Amino acid sequence: MKIGDLARETGVSPRLLRYYEEQGLITAQRAASGHRRYTQDTVEAVARIRMLLGAGLPTSVIAGLMDCFTGGTELEACAEQHLRAHLDGIESRIAQLQETRSALTALIGTTAAPAPRQLAAA
């Protein structure tokens, strides 16, 4: 199928499909005219990519996970190490954000309260 057909079938723009190809997430064969040609398997690959992007994974991590699919969107055990490493990074960022929130909350508590407004005499 052509890139436009793949875009319609997956709901992903041709530009984004070309990006996926640049990142090594999908592959295309080239017709004699130079146009990209995709197989039906690419539709499943795009669904996998979209699922992993939806889970917050960057394309660099996704590239390492593409061989860990058993079929459809089910992952084999080889994905666990990649997923745990990414989760650990997220947990670390959450902890840092919580510390930042606490520090900001403490700073807000130390600011001087605004002086009460006085009503203008009528």
Sequence and secondary structure as in RCSB ss.txt:
>XXXX:A:sequence
MKIGDLARETGVSPRLLRYYEEQGLITAQRAASGHRRYTQDTVEAVARIRMLLGAGLPTSVIAGLMDCFTGGTEL
EACAEQHLRAHLDGIESRIAQLQETRSALTALIGTTAAPAPRQLAAA
>XXXX:A:secstr
  HHHHHHHHT  HHHHHHHHHTTSS  EE TTS EE  HHHHHHHHHHHHHHHTT  HHHHHHHGGGEEETTEE
 GGGHHHHHHHHHHHHHHHHHHHHHHHHHHHHHHHS           
